[in-house]
Amino acid sequence: MMAVENHIPSNNGTLEASLRGSSSGNAVVLVPVPRYPAMPRLYSSSTKHSPSSDSLSGTRDVQLSNEATSSSDMCKVIFRVKGMECSACASSVEKTVKRLHGIQDASVALLDGTAQVVFYPAFINEQAMQTAIEDAGFDVVEIKNEEMHVNTTVCRLRIKGMTCTACSSCVESILEKIYGVKKAVVALAIEEAEVHYNPWIVSYKTLINCISDTGFEAELISAGNESNRIHLKLDGSASYSQKDMELLQNTLMEFLGVKNVETNLQSRTIVVAYDPDETGPRCLLEVIRKAGYTAALQRDLGAPDRSEEMKGYKLQFFWSCAFTIPLFACSMIFPYIPALKVILNTRIVNMLTVGTLIRWVLSSPVQFVLGRRFYIGAYKALGHGATNMDVLIVLGTNAAYFYSVYVAIRAATSAHFKETEFFETSAMLISFILLGKYLEILAKGKTSEAIAKLIELQPECATLLELDGNGEIRAEMEISTQLIHRKDVVKIVPGKKIPTDGIVVWGHSYVNESMITGEACPVPKKTGDKIIAGTLNESGVLHAQTTRVGSETALSQIVRLVKAAQMAKAPVQKYADKVSQYFVPFVVLAALVTWLAWLSAGFCHSYPKAWLPASMDEFELALQFGIAVLVIACPCALGLATPTAVMVATGKGASQGILIKGGQALENAHKVHCMVFDKTGTLTEGKPAVTRTKLFGSLDLPTFYSLVSSVEANSTHPIARAILQHTASLQEETSSQTWNSKVEGFESVTGQGVHAILAGKRVAVGNRRLMQELNVTLSEELQQHLQHMEDLAETAVLVSIDDEIFGIISITDPVKEEAAWAISMLQSWGVQSIIVTGDNWGTARAVAKRVGVEIVIAEADPTAKVEKIKDLQKNGMIVGMVGDGINDSPALVAADVGMAIGAGTDVAIEAADIVLMRSNLEDVLTAIDLSKKTFSRIKINYLWAMGYNLLALPLAAGVLFPFIGLRLPPWVAGAAMAVSSVSVVCSSLLLRSYKRPNSPNSLKQIKVAS
């Protein structure tokens, strides 16, 4: 670790004597003074939080972390400078700017009259630079300002101790105040934080320290790109020193293929970044073993391990019961048994009785030992100017406990004092809250089961085949799936799950991929076919070469996608976050007002003495009402209403083959007014095939296709693949030879086709628009033939040689069976459907007629698709887009909800908000239905959370007490508070029973929100 510090060397070599030392007399040290000031150290600005822990070396300099991969935040600005007449003027301007604090670089172009400056915006702004140039005697105007690219690192942290939305908001606020942090999102339901930060300014260790300072426990889950990184845990039975960790780090760094090694002595973990083509986990573990140490791979459980936390709350609850049950009996039961009543009422000192002393002794361990966690949480929250659930609990229980202590002390020091204490109130409150916390954690664990089940799809072991130089099997061995390297060959027997992504090199079988894609029918696999980790081999034996391992596999990517979705907050969550900021202060104020109101009414004799319960006076009654208000309010329920529902819904969607990338996509899906469909690969199968060919020239069919395939071989378009496949089958049938001439000047025109020079002739293969662009004449007969093909929903591919049409290839892409039904159901829900395609008008209209779409836009390039979506959005419509290709990715981003077909390109899948793994249009309906059900459940959760607080607070304040004598004792109020948060989580868990709509009758019941 080193401080970021740059010095500009002296240009004139002058030296200045600088005295450094104490009055006792130190030597005079001569230090060079640069002509221009040195680049400043990047201190935290006054508006950003920078604790002393920011620097591991004890200074306040910003440290360079191991994850750093790029420069710190910089901006570039260009000024127009007037008045420069010679190079001396330009040099003067350049030197003037470079002298300023916070300038990285400056260059002046005399001929253009411009000055380009790269600077750190944290230390200087454009106005200061402009003023400096003007002071030098030149006129200046800013003409361009842009932020330079900064590589931001993302780390995930597990945070323990958060109890409500106020806690998560506090952590989020602290993280966002740290200089160098771009964005921070804290998810209460899964107890994780995702932080985007500049690794050149701040490290993840600083983030952990800042969270710890707020009173919460934080530990690193991942930092930076987790691809090709493994986490190792050293044997816990041995002891290790810093020298051991340094030895391991140096040993691993010397190994071929290792890029970076990070060690942590405290947690005994090692993180290794490596090149999978050079090495892998087996080799790394062997290196550690030969160095004399033992390590194992850490397995991602998919969700925080709550077992210890659950065990802690369970144990604390049982211990609290051990004290609270006898305490309750001494207060509520034994006084009604004559023999025991006499004993309890026996006086020890003055009016202090045996019963009071017993209750004091029994309540104290519950208050201060078992309730210690609430004191710590409240203290640290208040220390950062925040309030949370712990503050309410501490205030309520302390009021009851210390008032009772006051009564006991007064009774011991007075011969006439006759007040009643209620030690049982604070003890029973803490007991019920501990029970509520235990049940809440238990319920939260259920919400994360979807990710855990996805991770469990990957088998623990795999059969590795050891091959000799000739590719023959030499041996088989059983190894952990985590130890598989890229390019290993594994054996998968029937009934076993596939351990990692790969390609079949031997054998054939049927593989059940329903657990990944949702497709129920087994898929045939043969040599050359791809297989997916976690899927089930059903019939034959397969040998497969691994292509993606560890975090690269499709299964790992799905898990990461679901985790990211659970981290992303739905827009509706902002409502709860805003309310939580004011909730606790409001409740404290309400409790204080309640206590004062009842106390004033009692002292003013505003209500009859008959209202007072037995053994209670006006002060005690008022205090009980105030405590009840404090402990019955529950911000937890409000904070859990949205994230728990989103967690369960995204997990359920993943199990149905629908990957939803966050709460916003989930929220917007059920609001869609218009759904825009691409045609090829979306409404159609995306597997075009050549159906017939019409020749117009003198070429025979094999020669014609050999010529066309030579040009199309450079294209990746599905139509090009169809032509190449047809050419290959034709050559097998006719035994014809391929065209051997070299292809030159190949050019692909998006949405039109391709053309190139072949044997000195220009060959063009594409649609009508391409021919028009190349000025190829289309005869009347040819145009009639094209129209006939388009009416049959066939795509016409024209082939010209030297601007003369030689043939037309007819290509058909079958319409998906479910397309018409899916669009019909969307229309019944009030969702308008539009087809926007790059194909010709005739084919587009024919497909639209088959599926029942009225509005069609054909021959549209990617820009036209985006413009159409923007036009719909300008009309106030929420627009969804379903596509599969690279040309669809801009439209998927522009749409409010982008849905990518799972069989589509990686670019489209990356751009989309929702990925349909099965490539089935029924999943569009399922995604909307799931969104509808989820937000209905969120509304119910909010209705319950808000309704509970709105009804419970007045009830606890004693609004009904004057009319029907209904009063909630504080311990009953505490029990109600615990039940409220548990009930919200249980309500969200009902989404686990969601069933995909599979019949027209059930689908017609769904109405999309307007």
N, C-alpha and C positions, 0 to 999 in steps of 0.2 A: 504494500500500500504506500502510495506517495502522494504528496500534495501537488495539485496542478499549478505550476508556476513557470511562466515563460519570461525570459529577459531578452530585451533587444540589445545586442552588443554595441559598445561605444564605437562611434565612427571616427572620432578624432583622437582617441587614445588618451585623453586627458585624465588625470587622477586628482582626486580630492582627498585631503586628509580628514579622517573622521575619528573623533575621540569616542571610544567605547569602553566604559569601565566605571568603576566606583571611585569615590573620593579618595580611596586608599592608594589609588595610583595604578593604572594598568598601562600596558604598552599602547602606543599610537598605532592604529591599524590603517593602512592605506587601501582604499577600495576604489575600483574604477567606477566612474559615474557616466552612465550612458547619455548620449545626446538627447534621446527621447525617453520619456518615462517607461519603466518596465511594465509589461502587461500585468494588470492587477491580479491578486489572488481572488478567487471566486468566493468571497464571503457571502453568507446569506443576507438577502435584503431585509430591510426592516419590516416588510409586510409578510415575510415568510418565517415559519417556525424553524429554528435551527438549534436544537439542544446541544448541550455539551457533548453528548454521546455521538454527535455527528462525526467526530474524528476519533479514530481508534488510538491515535497517538497522543491524545490529550490536548491538541490545539484545536482552534476553530476553523482550520483550513478544510476545504472540501476535499474529500478523498477520492482517489481513482479506484473504482471497484474492479473486481475480476471480470464482471460481465460487460465492461465497457467495450464498445465496438465502434464508436464514432465520436465526432467532436461534440462539444457542448452546444447549447442553444446559441445560434448566431442568426443575424439578419443581414440582408444586403440591400443597400439603397443606392440609387443613381441620381446625382444632381446635375442640373444644367447650370454651368458656371459661365457668366458673361464678364468680359473685360480682360480675358487672358490673351496676350499678344505675342508671347514668345515662350520658349521652354523654361525660362527663369520664372515666369508667372505660374506655369504649371507646377514646377518644382516647389514654389512657395505655397501653393494651395495644398499640395500633397503633404508637405512637412507640417503645415498648420493642422491638418486633420490627424496625422499620425501622433502628434503630441498629446492629443486628447485622451482622457482616461476611458478605457474600455474599447479601444479600436484594435481590431485584429489585423486589418490590412486596408490600404488605400492606394488607388492608382488613378491618375488623371490623364485623359486623352485630349491633347491640345487641339488636334484637327476637328474632333467631334464637339469639343467644348463641354465635355462631361467628366464627372468624377464619380468613380465607383468605390463604395466604402463597405467593408465587411466589419460588423461590430456586434458587441454583446448588449442587447437591449436592457439587460438588468442594470447596466452601469451608465448608459448614455442613450439619449434619444436623438431623433433627426433634427429637432429644433436647436439643440445645443451645437450640433455640427454645422448647421446652416448659419447660426450666429457667429461661430468662429471664422467661417469663410468670409462672411460679410465684414467682420472686424479686420480681416486681412486686406480689405479694399476691393472685393469683388461682389458682384450681384449673383445670387444663387436662387434656383428654384428646384424643388424636389419633383422628379418626374416618374420615379418607379421605386417601389418598396416591396420586398418579398422575403418571406421567411425561408431560410435555408433548411434543407432536409436534415432531420435529426433522427437517428435510429433509436427508437424508444424500446426499452426492455419491459417485459411484463413479468411480475412475480405473483405467486399465489401464496397467501398466508393463512394458516388456521388460527382462529382467535377464540379463546375460551373465556367464559365469564360474562358474556353478553346476555342480558335478561330481557330486554325490551328494545323497541325502536329507538328510544333515546340513547341507549348504549351504542347501537350500530351507527347512529348519526354522529355521536361524539367521536368515535374512532375514525369515521369517514372524514369528519371535519379536521381532525388533527393531522391525518395523512395528507390531505389536500393543502394544508398550510406549509408542509415541508418543501423547501426550495428544491426544485428538480423533479417534483412529482407532477405529472401531467393530469392524471385522472386516478381516482380511487373509488371503488365500489365495494361496499361491505354488505354481505348477505347474512341477515340474522338467522334465517331458517337453517342454513347449512354451516353457519359459523365460519365463514371464509371471507377473505378480502382479496380483491384483484387490483393490483396497483401498477399503473403505467408510469414509468419514470426514466429519467436520463441517467444511465449508469456512470457517466463521467462526473456527475454532480453529487449523486447520492447512491448509497449501496443498500441492498436489502437488509443488511445488519443494522443500519441506521433506522430503517422503517420498523424493524422488530423492537429496537430499543425505545423508539417513540411510543409504540403501542404499549409496551411494558410500563412506561412512565404514566400512562393514563389509567393503569390499574387492571389491565387485562393481560392474559398470557398469550403470547404469539409464537408460532413456530413456522419455519419455512416448509412449504409443500413443494414448490418448484420455482425456478428463476430462469428467465430467458427461454430460448427454444429448447423444448424437452426432447426433440428428435435426436436420436443417437447419443443420449445421455443415460447413464445408469446410476442408481443410488445403491451404495453398498453399506452394510452395517457390520461393524467389527464385532467379534465375539465378546459378549458382555461379561463373561467370567474372568477375563484377563484385565490387567490394569495397563493403561497406556500413558505415555508422556508426550510432550510436544515434540521431542526428538523423534519418537516413533512415528508420529504423523508426518513430520518432515521427511523422514526416511521413505515412508510409503509414497509420499507425493513425488519425491525425486525418482524413485524406482519406477513408478508408473509413467512419469513423463518421458523417461528414456525408452519406453517400449514403443515399437513401431505402430503407428496409427492413432496414438493417444494425442489429443489436441489440448486438453486442459484438465487439471485435477484440482478439486477443492476439498479441503478436509475440515472437519469440525470435531475438536477434541471433546467438547462437552457432550455432544450427542453421539460421538463415536461413529460418525458417518463420513463416507467418501463419495463425492459426485465426480464421475469421469465422463468427459466428452470425447468421443472417438469417431474414427472413420470406419463405417461398417464394412467397407470393401477391404480393409486392411486387418481388422481385428474384431473381437466381440467379447461378450461377457465371460465365456469359458476361459479364454486366454488371460483376461484381466484377473480373474479369480486365481488362476494358476500362478501368475506373477506374484500375487499377494501371498499365496501359500508358500512359494519358494523363498519369499523374504522372511518367512517364519511367523506369519500371522494368519488368522482365520477370519474370513468374512463371508457374508451371504447377501444375496440380492433382496432389497426391500420390495414387498409386493403392495401395489396400490389396492386398497380395499374399496375404493370408490366413494366412500363416505367417512366422515370423522368417526374414529373409534370412541363410542360413547360408553363403552362397558365400564371403565373406571369411574366416570362421572355418575353413571347410574348406580354403580355399587356404592359410591360415596353418599349420594342422596338417600339411598335405601337404608344404609347403615345409620345415617344421622336421623332418619325418620324413626327407626326402631328405638334408637337411644332416646330420642325426644319422647316417644310414647312411654318408655320406661319411667320417665319422670312425670310426664303430663297426666297419665291415667291415674296414678295415686293422687296427684295434685287435684285433679278434677273430682275424684272421690272425696277428698278432704273438704272441698268447697261445696259440692252439690249433693252428695249422698250421705256421708257420715253425720253431718249436722242434724239429719232427720232420724237418726238412730239414737235413742235416749242414752244408752250406755256410752257410746262413742262421743256423743255431744258433750257429755260432762267432761270427758278427758280433753277434748279439743278446746273447751272454754276455760280450762284451768289456767289461772293467771301465773305468769312467771315473774315479771317485774311490772309493777303498777298495772296498767291495762293491757300489757302485751301477753297474749294467750299462747298456749301450746300450738293451737291450730294455725295461728298467724306465723309463728316461727317455722313450723313444718312447711307451710306453703312457700315461705321465703326461701328456705333451703332448697326445696325441690325446683323452684322456678329459676333460680340463679344459673345453674349449669345450662339450662335450655337457652336462657337469654344471652349469655356471654360466651359459652363454648360452642354449642350447636348453632347459635345464631351469629357466630363470629363472621361468617362469609358476608352477611348483609352489612355489617359495620364496615368491613373493608371496602366493599363495593360502593357504599354510600360516601365514605370518606374520599376515595379516589375520584368519584364522579364530581363531588362538590369542589374538590381541589382544582378541577379543570373548568369550573363554572357551568357544569351540566347537572341535570337531575335525572334520576332513573327510578325504577321500581324499588330498588334497595332503599332509597331515601324515604319513600312512603312507609316501607316496612319498619325501618329503624325509628322513624318519628312515632308511628303508632304503637309499637311495642315498648319503646322507651317511656312514652307518656303513661302507659298502663303500669309498667314495672316501677318506675321511679316515684309515681304517685303512691303506689302501694308501699314502697320503702319509706316514704315520708310518713304515711299513716302508721307503719310499724314503729318507727323511731319516736313519733309523738306519743304513741300508746305506751312505749317503754319509759318515757320521761314524764308522763302525766298520770295523775290518779283519777282524772275525770274525762279524758278524751275517749269518744265512742264512735269514731268513724270506721267504715268498713273498707278493707283493702280488696283488690282483685288481682292477685298474682296469677291466677289461672288464666286470665285473659291474654297476657303476653305469651305465656307458654303454649297455650292452645293455638294462638295465632301462628307462632313459628312452626309448630307441628303440622298444621294444615298446609302452610306454605311449602314446607319441605316435601310433603306428600304431593302437592300440586306440581312442584318442580320435577319430581321423579316421574310422575305420569306424563308430563309434558315432554321430557326427554325420551321417554318410551315411545310416545306418539311421533315425535320428530324423526326417530330412527326409522319408522315405517315409511316416511315420505322419501327417504333416500334409497329404498330397496330397489328401485328401477335400475339405478347405476350399478349397484352391487350385483344384481342379476345379470346385467350385461357383461360385467367383468368375469363373472363366474362361467360365462359361456366358453371362455378359453380354457382348455384342459390344462391340468397341472403338469402332466408328463407327455412326452413325445418319444417316438422310436426313431433314433438317428441311424442312418445307414452310412457305414464307412466304406468308401469305394477305393479300388486300386487304380492304377494308372490307365487301365483299359475300360474303366467304368463298371467293372464287375463288383458285386457286393462281397466285401471281405468280412464284415462283422456288423452286428446290430447292437445298439445299446439304448437303454432307457435313461433319458435325461429330463431335467426340468424344462418346461416350455420357455422359461425366461432365459435359458442358456443357448437357445438356437441362434446360429449365425446366419447372415445373409449368404445365399448360395449353398447352404446345406441341403442334403437330400433326406427327406423324412418318409417314413412308411405309415400309411393310414389304413387300418384294417376296418372291415364292416362293423358298424355300431360304435365307432370311436369318432370323437370330434376332431376337426382339422385344427392343428395347433397354431398355424400362422399362414399368412397369405403366400401363395405360390403358384407355380405352373405345373400341371401334370406332365411327368416325363415318361410314365409307364402305367399301363392299366386303364380300365374304364369302369365307371360306376355311376350310381345316381346319388346326388347329394341334396339333402334337405336344407334349404337356405331360409326357411321360414323365420328362424330366430333373428336373422339379420334384415331380410328384405320384406318379410311378411308374406311371401309367396308360398302358398300351401303345397303346390305340386313339386316333387323332387325334380332336380335339374340334371340331365345327363352330362357326364364329364368324361372326356377322353384326352389323349395326348395333345398337349398344346393349349388346353383350356385352363382358365384361371380358377382358382379356388380361394375361398374366404375363410379366415380364422373364425372359429366358433361354430361353423356349420357342421352338420352331421353326415358322415359317410354311411350310406345305407346298405349297399350291396357288395360291390367288388373291392379288391385291394388296389390302392393307389400308391404310386411313388411320386413325390412332388419335390421340386426344387424351390426353396424359399426365396421370395423376392422382397418381402417386407417383413421386418421383425420388430418386436418391442412396440414402441410408441408409433411406429410407421403403419401398422396394420389398419385395415378398414375398421375393425372392431374398436381399436384404441381411438381412432379419429371420431367414431360415433360417440364414444364415452366422453371425449373432450368436448364435443359439440353439445351434448346434453348438459355437461357441467357448466359450460359457458352460458347456456340458456337459463340455467338456474341462478347464475350470478346476475344476469341482466335484469334490471328492475322494470316491471310493467309501468306505463305512465300513471296508472291509477294508484300505484304505490306512493307517488309523490304526495297524494292527499294525506295518507297516514303519517308520512314523515313530517309534514308540516304541522299536523295536529299534535304530534308527539312532542314538539318543541315547547308547546305551551301547556301540555296536559298536566304534568306533575306540579308546576307552580300554581296552576288553577285549582288543583285538588287540595293543595296545602292551604291556599287562601279560603277555599270552600269549607275546609275542616275548621279553620280558625274562626270564620264567620259563624259556623254552626255552634261551636263551643261558646262563643261570646253571646250569641242570641239566646241560647238555652240558659246560660248562666245569668244573663241580665233578666230574663223572664222569671227565673227562680228567685233572685234577690228582690225583684219588684213585686213578687207574689202575684204574677200574671196568670198562674195556673194553680189549681187547688193542690193541697198537700197529698190528697188521695192519689194523685198521679205518680208520686214517688214510689218506686218499688221498695220492698222491705229492705232494711239495713242500708239505705242509700239516701244521701242528701242532695241538694240542688247542684252543688259543685260536681259530685260524682256522676250524676245523671248527665250533665252537660259534657263532662269529659268522655263518658262512654259514647255519646253521640258523635263527638269530634273524632275519636279514635276510629269508630266504625266508618266514617266518611273517608278517612285516610287509607284504610286497608281494603275497602271494598272496591275502590277505583282500580281499573286494570288496563294499563296501556299495552300490556303484552298481547292481549287478544287483538287489539287494533293493528299492532305491528306484524302479527303472524297471519292476518287475514289473506293477504295477497301472496307472499312468497311461498307459503306452504301449498297453496292451490296450484301455483305455477310449477312448483317442484313436482308435484304428483302428476300434473297434466303433461309436462314435457317428458317425464319418464314413461308415462302410459303411451304417449305418442310414439316414442322410440320403440316400444315393444310392438307397436302396430305398423312399424315401417315408415313412420312420419317423424322426421327430425326437425324440431322447431328451434330456431336460433334465438330464443329470448322472449321476454315477456311482451315486448312491443309487437312482435309478429303475432304472438298468440292473441293479443288484445285486438289487433286490427283485422284479423282474419274474419271474424263474425260480423264486421261492419262493412264488408266489401259490397259496393253497389254494381260494379262492372268487372267482369273477368275477361282479360285479353288472352287469347290462345295463339301460340305459334302453331303452324300446321305440321311440318315435317318432324317426325319423332315425338310429337306431343299428341295431336289428334290422330296421327297415323303411326304405324308401327316403327317408322324410322329405319326400315330395312327395305329400301327400294330395290326393285328387280326389273331387268330388261324383259319386256313382253313381246315386242316386235320391232322390226327395223325396215325402213323404206329407203331404197337406194335410188339416187338420181343420176349417178355418173357411171363410168365404165369399170369401176373397181368391183371385184368380187367380195363377198361377205367376209371371209377370213382376213383378206388384205385390209379391207376397210376397218375392221375392229383392231387389227394389229397396229394400224396407223393411229387410231383414236386412243388406244390404251397407252401408246408411247408418250402421248402428251398428258393424259390423265394420271399417269403414274406419279407425277409430281404433286398431285392434289390430294387433300385429305377429306374432301367433301363426300357425304354418303352416296351421292349420285356417281361420283368418280369410282368409289369402291364397287358399286353395282356394275358399272361398265367393265371394270377390271375382272370381276368374278365371272361375268358372262363371257369375256374374251378368253379367260383360262379354260372354261368348260368347252367353248367352241374349238379351241386349239386341241384339246384332248380328243374331241370327236373327229376332227378333220386332219389331225397330225400336221397342221400348218406351222410355219416358222414365225417367230416374232420379228418385228421390225428392228433392224440393228443400227439404224442411223442415229447420230447424236442429236439430242434435243438442245436447241439454243434459244436464248431470249425468252425463256418461259415467264409468263405473267399471269397472275390470278386476279380477276376482277370480282370483288365481293358482290354477290347477288346476281352475277351475270354468267360467269364461266371462266375458261382459260384459253390462252392462245400461245403459240410458240413457233419457232422455225424448225422444220424437220426436212432434211435433205434439200435445203434451199427453198422450200415451199412454206408459206405461212398457213398453219393449220389452226383453226379456231373451233372450239367445242363449247357450246353454251346455249343460252336462251335467245329469244327474239331481240331483246335489248342489246345483247352483245353484238349480234349481227348488224344491228342498226348503228352501233358505235363504230364498227369497222367498215361501214358503208357497203355491206353485202346486200345485194338485191334479192328480195323475196318475191317470187312470182305469184300470180293470183291463185294458181293451182296449189302452190305450196302453202299459201295462207289459209285456203279452205281446208287443206289436210290438217294444218295446225289447229284450226278451230274445232274440227271433229275430234281430235285427240283430247283437247282441253275439256270438251263437253263430256267425255268419258272419264274425267278426273285423272287423265294420264299426263305426265310431265313430258314435254317434247324437248329433246336435246338435238340442236341443229349442229351439223358438222360441215364446215366450209374449208376448201383448199384453194388458196390464192383467190379469195373473195368469190368463190363459186360454191353453191350448195351441192354437196355430194351425197348427203343422206340425213335422215331423221331417225333418231332412236327414241322409242316409246318406253317410258319408265313408269311403273305403277308402284305406289306405296300404299298398302292396304290400310283402310281406316280401322282404328281399334274398335273392338266389339262394344266396349262400354261407353264409347264417346257420345253417341246419340242420347243414351239414357242419362249420362252425367249432365249433359247440357240441358236436357229436358227438366231435370230436377233443379238445376240452378235457376232456370226460368220460373219454375213453380215457387221458388223462394223469393222471387223478385230480383234476382241477379241477372243483369244483362250480359250476354256473351258476344264477343267480337273476335273475328279471326284476322290477324295481321301476319302476313307471310311474305317472303321474298319470292315465292313461286309466281307463275303467270296467273292472269285473271281467270282464265277458263278453268284451270285445275282448282284454283282456290274456290271459285263459285260452286264447282261440282262437289267438292268436299263439304262445303258449307251447307249445301242442299241435303246431303246425306245425314249430317249430324244435327240439322235444324237450326243453324245460325243464319240470321238475316243480314247482319252488317259484316262486310268483308273488305279488307284493304290488302291488295296484292302488289307484287313487285316492289315491296317496301324494303329499303336497306335498314341497317341498325339505327341510323339517325331518324328515319321516318317512324320507326316503331316508338322511339322515345318521344318524338313530337306528338304522336297520337295519344300516348299516355298522359303527357302534360296538358294537352287540350281537354281531355276528360277531367283531369284534376282541377283545371281552371273553372269548370262548370260545377265544382263543389262535390264531385264524386270521389269516393274512395275506391282506388283501382287495384285489382290484383292482376298478376301476369304469370302465365304458366309457359315455360319454355325449356329447351334442352341444349341449345347450341351456343357456341362462342358469340355468334351474332345476336343472341338473345340477352347476353349478360348486361349490356347497357340498359335495356328495357326492364330487366329484373331489378336493377338497382333503382331505376326511376320510379317504379311502381311502389305503392304503399305496402303491398305484400307480394313479394316475388317467390314463386314456387318453381323449383327446378326438378325435372324428371331425373330420377336416380341413375338412369342409364345414360344421361347426358354427359357433356364435357365437364372437366374439373373446374373450368373458368365459370361456367353457368352455376354449378353447385356452390362455388365460393361466393358468387354474387347474390344468391337467393337467400330469402329469409326462412323458407321452409323447403326441405328436401324430401321428395316422395320416393322412397327407396324402391318401391315395387314397380315404378314407372306405369302405374295404373291410375286412370283418371278418377276412379272411385275414391281415391285417397284425397282428391281435392275436396270432395264432399265431406269426407271424414275429418279433414283438418278444420273445415268451417264448423262442423258439428261439435268437434272437441273444443274449439274456441268458444262456441256458444255455451256449452255445458260448463266450461271452466269459469267463465265470467258470470254466469248465473250463480255458481257456487261462491265466487268472490263477493257478489252482491249480498248473498245470504250471510256470509261471514261478517261483512261490514255491518249489515243490518243487525246481526246479533251483537257484535262488539259495541256498536254505538248505542243500540237499544238497551243493552245491559247497563252501560254506564249512565245513560240518561235516566233509566228507571231506578238503578241501584243507589245512585248518589242521593236523590231526594228521600228514598226509603231509609237509607242509613242515617240521614240527617233528622229523621223523626217527623217527617211531614204528616204521616198517618197516625202518629202516636196520639194526638189530641182527640182523634175521631174514633178509632177502633182499638187503641191501646197497643198497636203493633210497633215493636221495637226490636232492632237487630243487635244482639250483643256483638262486641267486636270479634269474638272468635267465630261466630256464624258468618259475619261479613268477610273474614279472612278465608273461610272455606268457600264462600261464593266466588271470591276473586280467583282462587285456584281452579275452580271448576270452569270458569269462563274461558281461560286460555286453553285449557285441555279440550273443551268442547269445540273451539274454533279449529284446532288441529284435527280433531276427529271428523269434523265436517269436511275438511279438505280431503281427508283420507277416503271419503265416499267416492271420490273420482277414480279410485283404483278399480271400482266395479264397472267403469265405463265400457260399453260394448259398441263396437263399430256398427253403424246403421247398415243393414244388409238387405233390406226389402223396401220396395217403393212405399208401402203403407207406413213404415216407421219414418222414412225420410220426409214424407209429406207433412209430418207433424212439426218439422223444424222451420222456424221463421227467422230469417236473417235480420239482425237489428238494423233499423233504418238510420 
